Amino acid sequence: MTEPVRRPANPNFSSGPCAKRPGWSVDVLAGATVGRSHRSKLGKGKLAQVIDKSRALLGMPDDYLLGVVPASDTGAVEMALWSLLGSRGVDMLSWESFGAGWVSDVTKQLKLADVRVLEAPYGQLPDLSQVAPDRDVVFTWNGTTSGVRVPNGDWIADDRTGLTICDATSAAFAMDLPWAKLDVVTWSWQKVLGGEAAHGMMALSPRAVARLEGTPAPRPLPKIFRLTKGGKLIGGIFKGETINTPSMLCVEDALDALAWAERIGGQPALRARSEANLAAITDWVARTDWIDFLAATPEIRSATSICLVFAGAWVAGLSPQAQADLPKRITALLEARGVAYDLGGYRDAPPGLRIWGGATVETGDIEALLPWIEWAYHAAQAEMAQAA
């Protein structure tokens, strides 16, 4: 099989940090308030713009709070776990690496007494009907390392008494989040909008704020995790007064991404771009007999972190080591030709490929990539046959 002629215009398909928005260049950072305090009127104003523009794009309810917090989505989730959990039982949902990480933190670090783990293997979801409305629940909306997302929020009770803590880092802006069902929502800048790393976002419902102020965390909290002082919410966090010093270059970059999203039509346009990328790959998988989705059924397939596994008799006949080696050979061939970078599946996932399909990725680049994957698959197959 000969090498394809058409190449992706942007070869970046990493699942984080993700591709920058179309047309991006470092020139968009020219207005960054470098050298100025983030607590100055100008610096604080930039951070407040990130908050306000994000709220508007996501269609957040007026009574929800949104703030910029340290340490990316990981920091935001950890703040929620350490600050909110412990006053009642908690259901932990796990079906991929990041969900499993939150389970480990709650059971081994927080060591909560009443924890119920509902888990499923890669490619599947746990039984969501088992989630109890009188318990807190922690889950990822979209499993970045498995390509499996919850299909909707129907399984979350409207009359729940527990809190829902949702890690939405690769779902926010690309998937429809039912805000009335969610009490804490976290994400990071380096996913769907292609921002830079190290900054997280945390949204709180009135119910979450009531928990924070009415039931103090039953444990000491590091300064970087503290959301209250003297029993009251630290309101400045949600007005641009960050707990630690943010990068004003990253803030400027986030503002550029948000402005781009506004220009192209807001959240509906962002979701449509991601879904178009998934549709292009779905069509290709349907006509290719050696590739399949890791996600078991269409309704749970992610439109951002699109995870694929190899199928067919030839792959089934390979040893486990050879099956693990196949995607490495394919990604190496593509990277060597500058066609596609960072396509390998997550290290804990079944051997396969992971293509970022978030809104900053052009569908034309996805369409140009797929023939190259076919070429690399057959080239790797030939290499392995020769080595044998």
C-alpha positions as CSV (number, residue, x, y, z in Angstrom):
1,M,0.0,0.0,0.0
2,T,1.5,3.3,-1.0
3,E,1.6,6.4,1.3
4,P,-1.4,8.7,0.9
5,V,-0.8,12.1,-0.7
6,R,-3.1,14.2,1.4
7,R,-1.9,15.1,4.9
8,P,-3.6,16.7,7.9
9,A,-2.9,20.4,8.0
10,N,-2.4,20.1,11.7
11,P,-0.8,16.8,12.9
12,N,-1.6,17.3,16.6
13,F,-4.1,14.8,17.9
14,S,-3.0,14.6,21.5
15,S,-5.7,14.2,24.2
16,G,-4.0,16.8,26.4
17,P,-2.6,19.3,25.9
18,C,-4.8,19.4,22.8
19,A,-4.6,21.0,19.4
20,K,-4.8,24.8,19.4
21,R,-7.8,26.4,17.8
22,P,-7.6,26.9,14.0
23,G,-5.6,29.9,13.0
24,W,-3.8,30.2,16.4
25,S,-0.3,31.7,16.6
26,V,1.8,33.1,19.5
27,D,0.7,36.6,18.3
28,V,-2.6,36.1,20.1
29,L,-0.6,36.4,23.4
30,A,0.6,40.0,22.6
31,G,-1.9,41.5,25.0
32,A,-0.9,39.4,28.0
33,T,-0.4,41.2,31.3
34,V,3.0,39.8,31.8
35,G,5.0,41.4,34.6
36,R,1.8,42.6,36.3
37,S,0.3,41.2,39.4
38,H,-2.6,38.9,38.9
39,R,-4.2,40.8,41.8
40,S,-3.9,44.2,40.0
41,K,-7.1,45.6,38.6
42,L,-5.9,44.6,35.1
43,G,-4.8,41.1,36.0
44,K,-7.9,40.4,38.1
45,G,-10.1,41.7,35.3
46,K,-8.6,39.2,32.9
47,L,-9.3,36.3,35.2
48,A,-12.8,37.6,35.7
49,Q,-13.3,37.6,31.9
50,V,-12.3,34.0,31.7
51,I,-14.9,33.2,34.4
52,D,-17.6,35.3,32.8
53,K,-17.0,34.1,29.2
54,S,-16.9,30.5,30.3
55,R,-20.2,30.8,32.2
56,A,-21.9,32.4,29.2
57,L,-20.6,29.8,26.7
58,L,-21.6,26.9,29.0
59,G,-25.0,28.3,29.8
60,M,-24.4,27.9,33.5
61,P,-27.3,28.8,35.9
62,D,-27.1,32.3,37.4
63,D,-26.9,30.9,40.9
64,Y,-23.9,28.7,40.2
65,L,-20.4,30.0,41.1
66,L,-17.4,29.5,38.9
67,G,-13.7,30.0,39.8
68,V,-10.2,29.5,38.6
69,V,-8.3,27.1,40.8
70,P,-4.7,25.7,40.9
71,A,-3.3,22.5,39.4
72,S,-5.5,21.9,36.4
73,D,-8.6,19.6,36.5
74,T,-6.7,17.3,38.9
75,G,-6.4,20.1,41.4
76,A,-10.1,21.1,41.0
77,V,-11.3,17.5,41.6
78,E,-9.0,17.1,44.6
79,M,-10.3,20.4,46.1
80,A,-13.8,19.0,45.8
81,L,-13.0,15.6,47.3
82,W,-11.1,16.9,50.3
83,S,-13.4,19.8,51.0
84,L,-16.9,18.2,50.5
85,L,-16.7,14.4,51.2
86,G,-17.2,12.7,54.5
87,S,-20.5,13.8,55.9
88,R,-22.4,11.0,54.2
89,G,-21.7,7.9,52.2
90,V,-20.3,8.2,48.7
91,D,-20.7,6.2,45.5
92,M,-17.5,6.2,43.4
93,L,-17.9,5.4,39.7
94,S,-14.9,4.0,37.8
95,W,-14.5,2.8,34.3
96,E,-11.1,4.1,33.3
97,S,-7.9,5.5,34.7
98,F,-9.0,8.8,36.0
99,G,-12.1,7.5,37.7
100,A,-9.9,4.8,39.3
101,G,-7.6,7.5,40.5
102,W,-10.4,9.3,42.3
103,V,-11.4,5.9,43.9
104,S,-7.8,5.5,45.1
105,D,-7.7,9.0,46.6
106,V,-11.0,8.5,48.5
107,T,-10.3,5.0,49.8
108,K,-6.5,5.2,50.4
109,Q,-5.9,8.9,51.2
110,L,-9.1,10.2,52.7
111,K,-9.9,6.7,54.0
112,L,-13.6,7.4,54.2
113,A,-15.6,4.8,56.1
114,D,-18.6,4.5,53.8
115,V,-17.5,4.2,50.2
116,R,-19.2,2.1,47.6
117,V,-17.3,1.5,44.3
118,L,-19.3,0.9,41.2
119,E,-16.9,-0.1,38.4
120,A,-16.8,-1.4,34.9
121,P,-14.0,-2.5,32.6
122,Y,-12.6,-0.4,29.8
123,G,-15.2,0.1,27.1
124,Q,-18.2,-0.2,29.4
125,L,-20.1,1.8,32.0
126,P,-21.1,0.6,35.5
127,D,-24.8,0.1,36.3
128,L,-25.8,3.8,36.8
129,S,-29.2,2.8,38.2
130,Q,-27.4,1.6,41.3
131,V,-26.3,5.2,42.3
132,A,-28.2,6.1,45.5
133,P,-29.8,9.6,45.7
134,D,-29.1,9.9,49.4
135,R,-25.3,9.4,48.9
136,D,-22.7,11.7,47.3
137,V,-21.5,10.5,43.9
138,V,-18.1,11.1,42.1
139,F,-17.7,10.4,38.4
140,T,-16.1,11.4,35.2
141,W,-18.6,12.6,32.6
142,N,-16.2,11.5,29.8
143,G,-13.6,8.8,30.4
144,T,-10.6,10.4,28.6
145,T,-8.6,7.2,28.6
146,S,-11.4,4.8,27.6
147,G,-13.4,6.9,25.1
148,V,-16.6,6.2,27.2
149,R,-19.0,8.9,28.3
150,V,-22.2,8.8,30.2
151,P,-25.0,9.2,27.7
152,N,-27.0,11.7,29.7
153,G,-27.9,12.7,33.3
154,D,-31.2,10.9,33.5
155,W,-29.7,8.5,36.1
156,I,-29.2,11.4,38.6
157,A,-32.2,11.9,40.8
158,D,-33.8,15.3,40.8
159,D,-34.7,14.9,44.4
160,R,-31.3,13.7,45.5
161,T,-30.0,14.7,48.9
162,G,-26.3,13.8,48.1
163,L,-24.0,15.9,46.0
164,T,-22.9,15.0,42.5
165,I,-19.2,15.8,41.9
166,C,-18.5,15.6,38.1
167,D,-15.0,15.6,36.6
168,A,-15.9,17.0,33.2
169,T,-12.5,17.9,31.9
170,S,-12.8,16.4,28.4
171,A,-16.6,17.0,28.2
172,A,-17.0,20.7,29.1
173,F,-17.8,22.7,25.9
174,A,-18.1,19.6,23.7
175,M,-20.9,17.7,25.5
176,D,-24.3,18.8,26.9
177,L,-23.9,19.0,30.7
178,P,-27.3,19.0,32.6
179,W,-26.4,21.7,35.1
180,A,-29.4,21.0,37.4
181,K,-28.2,17.5,37.9
182,L,-24.6,18.5,38.8
183,D,-23.4,20.2,42.0
184,V,-19.7,20.4,41.4
185,V,-18.2,20.4,37.9
186,T,-14.5,20.6,37.1
187,W,-12.5,21.0,33.9
188,S,-9.1,22.3,32.7
189,W,-8.1,24.8,30.0
190,Q,-6.0,22.3,27.9
191,K,-8.9,20.2,26.6
192,V,-11.8,21.1,24.3
193,L,-10.7,24.7,23.8
194,G,-7.0,23.8,23.4
195,G,-5.7,26.1,26.2
196,E,-2.5,25.7,28.2
197,A,-1.9,23.5,31.2
198,A,-1.9,24.0,35.0
199,H,-5.2,25.9,35.5
200,G,-8.5,24.3,36.6
201,M,-12.1,25.5,36.7
202,M,-14.6,24.6,39.5
203,A,-18.3,25.3,39.3
204,L,-20.4,25.0,42.5
205,S,-24.2,24.8,42.8
206,P,-26.0,26.4,45.7
207,R,-26.2,22.9,47.3
208,A,-22.5,22.5,47.2
209,V,-22.0,26.0,48.7
210,A,-24.4,25.0,51.5
211,R,-22.4,21.9,52.2
212,L,-19.1,23.8,52.3
213,E,-20.5,26.4,54.7
214,G,-22.8,24.2,56.8
215,T,-20.6,21.0,57.2
216,P,-16.9,21.9,57.5
217,A,-14.5,19.3,56.1
218,P,-13.7,16.7,58.9
219,R,-10.0,17.0,58.2
220,P,-7.2,19.5,57.9
221,L,-6.9,21.1,54.5
222,P,-3.8,22.4,52.8
223,K,-4.0,26.1,51.9
224,I,-4.3,25.3,48.2
225,F,-7.5,23.2,48.9
226,R,-9.3,25.7,51.1
227,L,-12.6,27.1,49.8
228,T,-13.9,28.5,53.1
229,K,-12.6,30.7,55.8
230,G,-14.3,31.1,59.1
231,G,-17.1,28.9,57.9
232,K,-17.9,31.1,54.9
233,L,-17.1,30.6,51.2
234,I,-14.0,32.5,50.1
235,G,-16.0,34.5,47.5
236,G,-12.9,36.1,45.9
237,I,-12.0,32.7,44.3
238,F,-15.1,33.1,42.1
239,K,-14.3,36.7,41.1
240,G,-10.8,36.2,39.8
241,E,-8.8,36.1,43.0
242,T,-7.0,32.9,42.6
243,I,-5.5,30.9,45.5
244,N,-2.0,30.9,43.9
245,T,-0.3,32.8,41.2
246,P,-1.6,32.0,37.7
247,S,0.2,32.4,34.4
248,M,-1.0,35.5,32.7
249,L,0.2,34.1,29.4
250,C,-2.1,31.1,29.9
251,V,-4.9,33.5,30.9
252,E,-4.5,35.4,27.7
253,D,-4.5,32.2,25.7
254,A,-7.7,31.1,27.4
255,L,-9.4,34.4,26.5
256,D,-8.3,33.9,22.9
257,A,-9.9,30.4,22.8
258,L,-13.1,31.6,24.4
259,A,-13.3,34.5,21.9
260,W,-12.8,32.0,19.0
261,A,-15.6,29.8,20.4
262,E,-17.9,32.9,20.6
263,R,-17.1,33.8,17.0
264,I,-18.0,30.4,15.6
265,G,-21.3,30.1,17.3
266,G,-20.7,29.2,20.9
267,Q,-21.3,25.9,22.6
268,P,-23.6,24.5,19.9
269,A,-20.9,25.0,17.3
270,L,-18.3,23.5,19.6
271,R,-20.4,20.4,20.1
272,A,-21.2,20.1,16.4
273,R,-17.5,20.2,15.5
274,S,-16.7,17.4,18.0
275,E,-19.6,15.3,16.8
276,A,-18.6,15.7,13.2
277,N,-15.2,14.3,14.1
278,L,-16.7,11.3,15.7
279,A,-19.0,10.8,12.7
280,A,-16.1,10.8,10.3
281,I,-14.3,8.1,12.4
282,T,-17.6,6.1,12.8
283,D,-18.0,5.9,9.0
284,W,-14.4,4.8,8.6
285,V,-14.7,2.1,11.3
286,A,-17.9,0.8,9.7
287,R,-16.0,0.0,6.5
288,T,-12.7,-1.2,8.0
289,D,-12.7,-4.7,9.3
290,W,-9.5,-4.5,11.4
291,I,-10.5,-1.6,13.7
292,D,-13.3,-1.0,16.2
293,F,-14.3,1.4,19.0
294,L,-13.2,0.5,22.5
295,A,-16.6,1.8,23.7
296,A,-19.0,-1.1,23.6
297,T,-22.1,0.8,22.2
298,P,-22.7,3.9,20.2
299,E,-24.6,5.9,22.8
300,I,-21.6,5.9,25.2
301,R,-18.9,6.7,22.6
302,S,-16.9,9.9,23.3
303,A,-16.8,12.6,20.7
304,T,-13.5,14.0,22.1
305,S,-11.3,11.2,23.3
306,I,-12.0,8.7,20.5
307,C,-10.4,5.3,21.5
308,L,-10.0,2.6,19.0
309,V,-8.8,-1.1,19.3
310,F,-7.6,-3.5,16.6
311,A,-9.9,-6.4,15.6
312,G,-9.9,-9.3,13.2
313,A,-8.4,-12.7,12.9
314,W,-4.8,-11.5,12.3
315,V,-4.8,-9.4,15.5
316,A,-6.4,-12.1,17.5
317,G,-3.7,-14.5,16.5
318,L,-0.9,-12.3,17.8
319,S,0.7,-12.8,21.2
320,P,-0.2,-10.2,23.9
321,Q,3.2,-8.6,23.5
322,A,2.7,-8.3,19.7
323,Q,-0.7,-6.8,20.2
324,A,0.8,-4.2,22.5
325,D,3.5,-3.5,20.0
326,L,1.2,-2.9,17.1
327,P,0.0,0.6,18.0
328,K,3.5,1.6,19.0
329,R,4.7,0.7,15.5
330,I,1.8,2.5,13.9
331,T,2.3,5.7,15.9
332,A,6.1,5.6,15.3
333,L,5.5,5.4,11.5
334,L,3.1,8.3,11.5
335,E,5.3,10.5,13.8
336,A,8.4,9.8,11.7
337,R,6.5,11.2,8.7
338,G,5.2,14.2,10.6
339,V,1.6,13.1,9.8
340,A,0.2,12.6,13.3
341,Y,1.5,13.0,16.8
342,D,0.4,11.4,20.1
343,L,-2.1,8.9,18.8
344,G,-1.1,6.1,21.2
345,G,-3.7,4.8,23.6
346,Y,-3.4,5.5,27.3
347,R,-0.8,3.3,29.1
348,D,-3.4,1.6,31.3
349,A,-5.9,1.1,28.5
350,P,-6.1,-1.9,26.1
351,P,-3.6,-1.6,23.3
352,G,-5.0,0.8,20.6
353,L,-5.2,4.3,19.3
354,R,-6.7,7.5,20.8
355,I,-7.6,10.3,18.4
356,W,-8.6,13.6,20.0
357,G,-11.7,14.8,18.3
358,G,-12.4,18.0,20.4
359,A,-13.7,21.2,18.8
360,T,-10.2,22.6,17.9
361,V,-9.6,19.7,15.6
362,E,-10.8,20.2,12.0
363,T,-12.9,17.3,10.5
364,G,-10.8,17.7,7.3
365,D,-7.7,16.8,9.3
366,I,-9.5,13.7,10.7
367,E,-10.5,12.6,7.2
368,A,-6.9,13.1,6.0
369,L,-5.5,11.1,8.9
370,L,-7.6,8.0,8.5
371,P,-6.0,6.7,5.2
372,W,-2.6,7.3,6.8
373,I,-3.6,5.0,9.7
374,E,-4.6,2.4,7.2
375,W,-1.2,2.7,5.5
376,A,0.7,2.5,8.8
377,Y,-1.4,-0.5,9.9
378,H,-0.4,-2.5,6.8
379,A,3.2,-1.3,7.0
380,A,3.4,-2.4,10.6
381,Q,1.8,-5.7,9.7
382,A,4.5,-6.3,7.0
383,E,7.3,-5.3,9.4
384,M,6.0,-7.8,12.0
385,A,5.6,-10.6,9.5
386,Q,9.2,-10.0,8.3
387,A,10.5,-9.9,11.9
388,A,8.8,-13.3,12.6
